[in-house]
Amino acid sequence: MRSFLLIRSAIALLLVGLLCEITPAEVPILAVDAVYPPVLSSVHANPLKISAGRFTQDIDALVFSDPRISAVLEPAPNLALDDVPQKNFGSFTVTVDPATPPGFYEVWAAGRYGISNPRTIAVVSTPVEQLPGSIDPKNPIEVKPGICYVGTTKRSDTVIVKTKKTDHWPKCLIAAQVLDAATLPALTVTDGKQTVLSQLRAQGKRPILFETPTVIPRQPVEEIYLKIYDFLYRGAETASFALVIDPPENHPLLSTAAWRPPFSVFEEALASWPTVDPGTIPAGGLFPSPAWQTTIELTPQNPKAQVEFPVAEGQAYECEVFSASHGQMSDIRIVADRVAPAPTPEQLIEIQAAMNAPLGTALDPALEQRVKDYRPRIQNTGREVIAIAEDGPGAGTRAVGLSSADPIATIPAGPVAKNVRLSITDLQMAPSRKWATRLNLRVGPAIPRFHAVGHWVPDTNNAVQAKTTGVSLSKGGQCAMQVSVRRAGGFAGPIRVTCENLPQGVSMVPAIIAPGQTETQLIFYADENATTWIGTIQPVAKGTWTDPNNAPQEIAVPIRAATIALSASGDRGSPQSRLSSQWQLKVIEQEVAPIQIRAGDGPDWVLEIPLGGSGKLPIKALRRAGGDQKGVMRPQNLPGKVAFGEFELPPNAAEATPEIKVAADATPGEYTVWFQTEIILKQSLHPESHARLVAYRDRIQAKLADPNWAGDRPMAEKIIAETNPKIEAIAKEIAPRDFPTFLSCAPFRLRIVPAAEAPK
């Protein structure tokens, strides 16, 4: 019986992950939805496992955002009667250098199907312990200070632990979403008699923090019980959490600063302006004339702030707020109006007396004007509102939005006889709210600028249903990056997008985001002779504007990496995205891509068409095994008044020459157009599993063929007998299968020029 179990275990080990999470509608690209545990200790070695994702077979390496964190793939036990070392793919031992500061970092998994999306991990300088998967509610585990505990929630169940109450109520910290977890953590605190002392729920990315009960018990309490669960009562590998008792004030899990929404890039690379401390401005006093920046705090007790300042003659200003970009749950509104300067104390006495005088009382004309100027300061009637701002301009995709929840407004030039007053409120502020809203306010002259973020394109044409995705660039293939920009400060020019630090054998076609456009895609190509490579790349966006002295000024900004941190789902809605620290790319050399589609002849090729004219676009397809199906090519990002419909690339066809027509009243300029090609690719999924099993069988057969081998021959014969049918079954499973996909490809630059004048 033992021999039989060894044989079954040996074969099962080779088959682990073969058919794991097969989604026939998706081309295999590695995506990681969870790593466990999501917290690492710098005081001991850490087990780390890829616990959820898609196409996670053969993950053999981890890449961290800090080189002081390293991972070693765990070995697996040798197979029965075999001495070839095995690998426990997806399971690692991670070491964190003690010099690594506590905080948030990122990890990428690399394997057979590319390099994954990044996942957030935290590093702490205390031990980390994993809570058991099953805890007896009648005998809960005691959790103690000085340790970070990690666990996962279970569907329709709670995780129950207990902790001691000493001379103070223990502070209990529970963090989840800041670690990219799908958990909506909730906490019920009870005493030993199950009397509920507090019930708390996390707000957004903020952690739960229990400090004192909301119901003070009548009897002394020696222990409190923590019931931790998901608010929606979901359970999965992605529903993890971290628990700390009595964390120090600087504990990293108390901060949400690392989880940054994509639009937080708007606060980067801004001009350095003087900082004004609002505490130095007396009540009713003036801020200085811009430019300046300040920090304001809104609370349920003081939910509104007003900022008043004088203006310079003929000077327009830009007013911008940053609050939601810091991960806060806020919805800021700014109302800007012009008001006459505040009256002096003596004038105020006269004004109040005049306002309280009987109706019809004759007033001195100068006093009457002061009363008229004063009324808009204390009531809405007669206010000269010049701007109302609640949101920034929209950009980005539904998968990774660049639309800002923080407002930006232009304050037009006005008379110096009046000040500008900003009334700032948080529309989400409520009297019961526990958290204050902290915002940065900047007011100054408009400075032309733009910001850019990007993300790897999922192989779907429905961004609302987008899921986590990494990137896979096979030899002879292509992959795509979606780039979104937001212009500000009056910048309206074209933006050129390119990429630096590409490895040998990888190229891309630079793209142009024309005026009025906010999107483009960078398409990366790998040569057929490209070799395996993992590393960071740096896409860059560049533009030019003319300063008041008529001198050209270049703007060059890195395209910040963004990632889908939580996939779209029925209970969570649209995908949730955040910024990442860097771009990681992997070139795969195990096999050549089924198809590569290009347009034109080289990365600098331009199709030039005059107004009212037309042109032919040469499309070239390099087809290989599995890429012989027809492709329906749909042009993307077409400028207005350009006629270019979808067309077919016939089966096995290597070329197509569709026609593009430009109307006589189209807008001249240079544009980048690419294609979303709907095509069925045929690929084998995880063929290594078959090769490994065949190699194992052959090694055992070689032992049997050796007359000097003194091993267990009956067991070897049984292994071969068990393995042969499995090899045949796996051969059928790994047979190439159809993967319907949407392939971003064939970018080209379209230059629309004025029509040539007729000869005279």
KADAFEN-V248885 format. One record per pair of residues at least 24 apart in sequence whose C-alpha atoms are under 7 Angstrom apart, sorted by the first residue. I is the first residue (numbers start at 1). J is the second residue. D is the distance in Angstrom with one decimal. If there is no record, write none. Layout:
I:J:D  I:J:D
//
This chain:
3:715:6.7  6:80:6.1  7:80:6.3  7:719:5.8  10:79:5.0  10:80:5.9  11:723:7.0  14:689:6.4  14:692:6.9  14:693:6.4  15:689:6.2  17:57:5.3  18:686:6.3  18:689:6.5  21:54:5.8  21:55:6.6  24:739:5.8  25:739:5.4  25:740:5.6  26:459:6.9  26:739:6.0  26:740:6.9  26:741:6.5  27:739:5.7  27:741:6.6  28:55:6.1  28:113:6.2  29:55:6.3  29:113:5.1  29:114:6.2  29:470:6.4  29:471:6.3  29:472:5.8  30:54:5.9  30:55:5.0  30:56:5.9  30:113:5.1  30:114:5.7  30:115:6.2  30:116:5.2  30:469:6.7  30:470:5.5  31:55:6.7  31:116:4.9  31:117:6.0  31:468:5.9  31:469:4.7  31:470:5.2  32:116:6.0  32:117:6.4  33:238:6.4  33:468:6.9  34:237:6.7  34:238:5.2  37:150:6.5  38:121:4.9  38:122:6.5  38:179:6.7  39:121:5.5  39:122:4.6  39:123:5.8  40:122:6.1  40:123:4.8  40:124:6.3  40:128:6.7  41:96:6.8  41:123:5.7  41:124:5.1  41:125:5.8  41:126:6.0  41:127:5.7  41:128:5.8  42:96:4.8  42:97:6.1  42:98:5.0  42:123:6.8  42:124:6.3  42:125:5.3  43:98:6.6  43:125:6.2  43:126:6.4  43:127:6.4  45:93:6.6  45:94:5.9  45:95:5.1  46:93:5.5  46:94:4.9  46:95:6.4  47:92:5.8  47:93:4.7  47:94:6.1  48:91:6.0  48:92:5.2  48:93:6.1  48:94:6.6  49:90:5.8  49:91:4.5  49:92:6.2  50:90:5.3  50:91:6.6  51:237:6.1  52:237:6.1  52:238:6.8  55:113:6.7  57:112:6.8  58:89:5.3  58:90:7.0  58:111:5.4  58:112:5.6  59:89:5.3  59:90:4.9  59:109:6.5  59:110:5.6  59:111:4.0  59:112:6.6  60:89:5.6  60:90:6.3  60:110:6.4  60:111:5.6  61:109:6.0  61:110:5.2  61:111:6.7  62:107:6.6  62:108:5.6  62:109:4.7  62:110:6.0  63:107:5.6  63:108:5.0  63:109:6.4  64:106:5.7  64:107:4.5  64:108:6.4  65:105:6.0  65:106:5.3  65:107:6.4  68:96:6.2  68:97:5.4  68:100:6.4  69:95:5.9  69:96:4.6  69:97:6.4  70:94:5.7  70:95:5.5  70:96:6.7  71:95:6.3  102:252:6.4  103:252:5.0  104:258:6.4  113:472:6.1  114:470:7.0  114:471:5.7  114:472:4.2  114:586:5.7  114:588:6.6  115:470:5.6  115:471:5.7  115:472:6.6  115:585:6.6  115:586:5.7  116:469:6.5  116:470:3.8  116:471:6.4  117:468:6.7  117:469:5.6  117:470:4.3  117:563:6.6  119:180:6.7  120:179:5.3  120:180:6.0  121:179:6.2  135:159:7.0  144:245:6.2  145:244:6.9  145:245:4.7  145:246:5.8  147:244:6.6  148:242:6.7  148:243:5.9  148:244:5.1  149:242:5.6  149:243:5.0  149:244:6.4  150:241:5.7  150:242:4.4  150:243:6.2  151:240:5.6  151:241:5.6  151:242:6.6  152:237:6.7  152:239:5.5  152:240:4.1  152:241:6.1  153:229:5.7  153:230:6.3  153:235:5.2  153:239:5.8  153:240:6.3  154:234:6.3  154:235:3.9  154:236:6.6  155:233:5.2  155:234:4.4  155:235:4.1  156:233:5.1  156:234:6.8  157:229:6.8  158:227:5.9  158:228:5.5  158:229:4.8  159:227:5.6  159:228:5.0  159:229:6.3  160:225:6.8  160:226:5.6  160:227:4.6  160:228:6.4  161:225:5.8  161:226:5.3  161:227:6.8  162:223:6.6  162:224:5.6  162:225:4.3  162:226:5.9  163:223:5.6  163:224:5.7  163:225:6.6  164:222:6.0  164:223:4.5  164:224:6.5  165:221:6.9  165:222:5.1  165:223:5.4  165:224:6.9  169:211:6.4  169:212:6.1  170:211:6.5  170:245:6.5  170:246:5.9  171:209:6.9  171:210:5.5  171:211:4.6  171:245:5.8  171:246:4.6  172:209:5.6  172:210:5.0  172:211:6.7  172:244:6.0  172:245:4.8  172:246:6.2  173:207:6.7  173:208:5.7  173:209:4.7  173:210:6.6  173:243:5.6  173:244:5.1  173:245:6.3  174:207:5.5  174:208:5.0  174:209:6.6  174:241:6.7  174:242:5.6  174:243:4.7  174:244:6.7  175:207:4.5  175:208:6.5  175:241:5.7  175:242:5.3  175:243:6.7  175:253:6.3  176:207:7.0  176:240:6.4  176:241:4.5  176:242:6.4  177:205:5.2  178:205:5.2  178:256:6.1  178:259:5.9  180:565:5.9  181:238:5.7  181:239:5.7  181:240:5.8  182:238:5.7  182:239:5.2  182:566:6.7  183:230:5.9  183:239:4.5  183:240:6.3  184:230:5.2  184:231:5.4  185:228:7.0  185:229:5.9  185:230:4.8  185:231:5.8  186:228:5.9  186:229:5.5  186:230:5.8  186:231:5.5  187:226:6.7  187:227:5.6  187:228:4.8  187:229:6.6  188:226:6.0  188:227:5.1  188:228:6.8  189:224:6.7  189:225:5.7  189:226:5.0  189:227:6.4  190:224:5.8  190:225:5.2  190:226:6.8  191:221:6.6  191:223:6.5  191:224:4.8  191:225:6.0  192:223:6.5  192:224:6.5  205:256:6.4  206:256:6.2  207:254:6.6  256:327:6.7  257:326:6.4  257:327:6.9  259:327:6.8  259:578:6.5  260:325:6.7  260:326:6.5  260:327:6.1  260:578:5.4  260:579:5.6  261:325:6.2  261:327:6.8  261:577:6.5  261:578:4.4  261:579:5.9  262:401:6.9  262:402:5.9  262:453:7.0  262:562:6.4  262:578:5.4  262:579:5.2  263:325:6.2  263:402:5.1  263:403:6.6  263:404:5.6  264:325:4.3  264:326:6.8  265:451:6.6  266:451:6.3  290:443:5.9  290:444:5.0  291:443:5.6  291:444:4.0  291:445:6.7  292:442:6.1  292:443:5.8  292:444:6.4  293:441:5.5  293:442:4.3  293:443:6.3  294:440:5.8  294:441:5.3  294:442:6.6  295:439:5.7  295:440:4.6  295:441:6.2  296:438:5.9  296:439:5.4  296:440:6.4  297:436:6.6  297:437:5.6  297:438:4.5  297:439:6.4  298:436:5.7  298:437:5.0  298:438:6.4  299:436:4.7  299:437:6.5  300:429:6.4  300:430:6.0  300:431:4.9  300:433:6.6  303:425:6.3  303:426:6.9  303:429:6.8  304:424:5.7  304:425:4.8  305:423:5.9  305:424:5.2  305:425:6.7  306:421:6.8  306:422:5.5  306:423:4.6  306:424:6.2  307:421:5.6  307:422:5.1  307:423:6.7  308:419:6.6  308:420:5.6  308:421:4.2  308:422:6.2  309:419:5.6  309:420:5.6  309:421:6.6  310:416:7.0  310:419:4.6  310:420:6.4  311:416:5.7  311:419:6.3  312:416:6.2  313:415:6.6  313:416:5.8  314:413:5.1  314:414:6.4  315:413:4.9  316:411:5.7  316:412:4.7  316:413:4.2  316:445:6.4  317:410:5.9  317:411:5.0  317:412:6.6  317:443:6.5  317:444:5.1  317:445:4.5  317:446:5.9  318:409:5.9  318:410:4.6  318:411:6.0  318:443:5.7  318:444:5.6  318:445:5.7  318:446:5.2  319:408:5.7  319:409:5.2  319:410:6.2  319:442:5.8  319:443:4.6  319:444:6.8  320:407:6.1  320:408:4.4  320:409:6.5  320:441:6.0  320:442:5.3  320:443:6.6  321:406:5.7  321:407:5.8  321:408:6.5  321:439:6.7  321:440:5.7  321:441:4.7  321:442:6.4  322:406:5.8  322:439:5.6  322:440:5.1  322:441:6.6  323:406:6.4  323:438:6.4  323:439:4.6  323:440:6.6  324:405:6.1  324:406:6.1  330:426:6.1  330:428:5.9  330:437:6.8  331:405:6.5  331:426:5.3  331:427:5.3  331:428:5.8  332:390:6.0  332:406:6.3  332:407:6.8  332:424:7.0  332:425:5.7  332:426:4.5  332:427:6.2  333:389:5.7  333:390:4.5  333:407:6.9  333:424:5.9  333:425:5.5  333:426:6.3  333:427:7.0  334:388:5.7  334:389:5.2  334:390:6.5  334:422:6.4  334:423:5.6  334:424:4.8  334:425:6.8  335:387:5.9  335:388:4.5  335:389:6.5  335:422:5.7  335:423:5.2  335:424:6.8  336:385:5.9  336:386:5.7  336:387:5.0  336:388:6.3  336:420:6.7  336:421:5.6  336:422:4.6  336:423:6.5  337:383:6.7  337:384:5.2  337:385:4.1  337:386:5.2  337:387:7.0  337:420:5.8  337:421:5.4  337:422:6.7  338:384:5.5  338:385:6.6  338:418:6.0  338:419:5.6  338:420:4.7  338:421:6.1  339:376:7.0  339:377:6.8  339:418:5.4  339:419:5.4  339:420:6.3  339:421:6.8  340:373:5.8  340:417:6.8  340:418:4.6  340:419:6.0  341:418:6.2  341:419:6.2  386:411:6.9  387:411:6.5  395:484:6.6  395:485:6.9  395:486:6.5  395:518:6.4  396:484:5.1  398:463:5.4  398:464:5.8  399:463:5.2  399:464:6.3  399:466:5.9  399:575:6.0  400:564:6.9  400:577:5.6  446:489:4.5  446:490:6.9  447:489:4.6  448:488:6.0  448:489:4.1  448:490:5.2  448:491:4.6  449:487:6.1  449:488:5.4  449:489:5.9  449:491:5.8  450:485:6.7  450:486:5.4  450:487:4.2  450:488:5.8  451:485:5.5  451:486:5.4  451:487:6.7  451:557:7.0  452:483:6.9  452:484:5.6  452:485:4.3  452:486:6.6  452:559:4.9  452:560:6.3  453:483:5.8  453:484:5.5  453:485:6.6  453:559:5.0  453:560:4.6  453:561:5.9  453:562:6.4  454:481:6.4  454:482:5.2  454:483:4.2  454:484:6.1  454:559:6.3  454:560:6.2  454:561:5.4  454:562:5.8  455:481:5.6  455:482:5.4  455:483:6.8  455:561:6.1  455:562:5.2  455:563:5.9  456:480:6.1  456:481:4.5  456:482:6.1  457:481:5.5  457:482:5.9  459:741:5.9  459:742:5.3  459:743:6.6  460:741:6.9  460:742:5.9  461:742:6.7  464:568:7.0  464:574:5.7  465:568:5.2  465:574:6.8  466:567:6.3  466:568:5.9  466:575:6.4  467:564:6.7  467:567:4.1  467:568:5.9  467:575:6.8  468:564:5.1  468:565:6.4  468:566:6.6  468:567:5.4  471:585:6.7  472:586:6.3  472:587:6.8  472:588:7.0  473:526:6.8  473:586:6.3  473:587:4.9  473:588:6.0  474:526:6.7  474:587:5.8  474:588:4.7  474:589:6.2  474:591:7.0  474:592:6.1  474:593:5.6  475:526:5.3  475:527:5.8  475:528:4.9  475:529:6.8  475:530:5.8  475:588:6.3  475:589:5.6  475:591:6.8  475:592:4.9  475:593:6.0  476:526:5.2  476:527:4.9  476:528:4.4  476:592:5.7  476:593:5.4  476:596:6.3  477:525:5.9  477:526:5.7  477:593:4.9  477:595:6.4  477:596:5.2  478:523:6.6  478:524:5.3  478:525:4.5  478:526:6.4  478:596:6.5  479:523:5.8  479:524:5.4  479:525:6.9  480:521:6.4  480:522:5.7  480:523:4.5  480:524:6.2  480:744:6.1  481:521:5.5  481:522:5.1  481:523:6.5  482:520:6.2  482:521:4.6  482:522:6.6  483:519:5.7  483:520:5.4  483:521:5.7  484:518:5.7  484:519:4.7  484:520:6.8  485:518:5.2  485:519:6.6  486:518:6.6  491:545:7.0  493:543:6.9  494:543:6.3  495:541:6.4  495:542:5.5  495:543:4.8  496:541:5.6  496:542:5.2  496:543:6.3  497:540:5.8  497:541:4.5  497:542:6.5  498:539:5.7  498:540:5.4  498:541:6.5  499:538:5.6  499:539:3.8  499:540:5.6  500:537:6.2  500:538:5.1  500:539:5.9  501:537:5.1  501:538:6.2  502:537:6.0  505:530:4.9  508:603:7.0  509:603:4.8  509:747:6.9  511:672:5.6  512:670:7.0  512:671:5.6  512:672:5.4  513:671:6.6  513:672:7.0  514:670:6.6  514:671:5.8  523:745:6.4  523:747:7.0  528:592:6.9  531:587:6.8  531:589:5.6  532:587:5.0  532:588:5.2  532:589:5.4  533:586:5.5  533:587:5.1  534:585:5.8  534:586:4.5  534:587:6.6  535:584:5.6  535:585:5.7  535:586:6.8  536:582:6.9  536:583:5.4  536:584:4.6  536:585:6.3  537:583:5.6  537:584:6.5  538:583:6.7  594:623:6.2  594:624:4.9  594:625:5.6  594:626:5.1  594:627:4.4  594:681:6.8  595:621:6.8  595:622:5.6  595:623:4.6  595:624:5.9  595:627:5.1  596:621:5.7  596:622:5.2  596:623:6.7  597:621:4.4  597:622:6.4  597:745:5.9  597:746:5.6  598:745:6.6  598:746:4.1  599:746:4.7  599:747:6.2  599:748:6.1  600:748:6.9  606:748:6.7  606:749:5.0  606:750:6.0  606:751:6.7  607:749:6.2  607:750:5.0  607:751:6.1  608:750:6.0  608:751:4.6  608:752:6.0  609:751:6.3  609:752:5.2  609:753:6.3  610:752:5.6  610:753:4.7  610:754:5.4  610:755:4.8  611:662:5.8  611:663:5.9  611:664:4.6  611:665:6.9  611:666:6.6  611:752:6.5  611:753:6.1  611:754:5.4  611:755:5.1  612:662:5.3  612:663:4.6  612:664:3.9  613:661:6.1  613:662:5.6  614:659:6.9  614:660:5.4  614:661:4.2  614:662:5.9  615:659:5.7  615:660:5.3  615:661:6.7  616:657:5.7  616:658:5.7  616:659:4.6  616:660:6.3  617:657:5.2  617:658:5.6  617:659:6.3  618:656:6.1  618:657:4.8  619:655:5.4  619:656:5.0  619:657:6.0  620:654:5.7  620:655:4.7  620:656:6.8  621:654:4.7  621:655:6.0  622:654:6.3  626:681:5.6  626:682:4.2  626:683:6.1  627:681:5.4  627:682:6.6  628:652:4.7  629:679:6.7  629:680:6.2  630:679:6.3  631:677:5.9  631:678:5.6  631:679:4.7  632:677:5.4  632:678:5.1  632:679:6.6  633:675:5.9  633:676:5.9  633:677:4.3  633:678:6.6  634:675:5.3  634:676:5.3  634:677:6.1  635:673:6.6  635:674:5.7  635:675:4.4  635:676:6.5  636:673:5.7  636:674:5.4  636:675:5.6  636:676:6.9  637:673:5.5  638:673:6.1  640:666:6.5  641:666:5.1  668:752:4.7  668:753:5.3  668:754:6.7  669:751:5.8  669:752:5.3  669:753:6.7  670:749:6.7  670:750:5.7  670:751:4.3  670:752:6.3  671:749:5.6  671:750:5.1  671:751:6.3  672:747:6.7  672:748:5.7  672:749:4.5  672:750:6.1  673:747:5.6  673:748:5.6  673:749:6.4  674:745:6.2  674:746:5.6  674:747:4.0  674:748:6.4  675:744:5.7  675:745:5.4  675:746:6.1  675:747:6.8  676:742:5.9  676:743:5.5  676:744:4.7  676:745:6.6  677:742:5.4  677:743:4.9  677:744:6.3  678:741:5.9  678:742:4.6  678:743:6.4  679:740:5.9  679:741:5.7  679:742:6.5  680:738:6.1  680:739:5.4  680:740:4.2  680:741:6.1  681:738:5.7  681:739:5.1  681:740:6.3  682:736:5.6  682:737:5.1  682:738:4.6  682:739:6.0  683:736:4.5  683:737:5.5  683:738:6.8  684:734:5.3  684:735:5.6  684:736:4.0  684:737:6.2  685:734:5.5  686:734:6.7  687:734:5.8  690:727:6.4  690:730:6.1  690:731:6.6  693:727:6.7  694:727:6.8  697:723:6.7
//
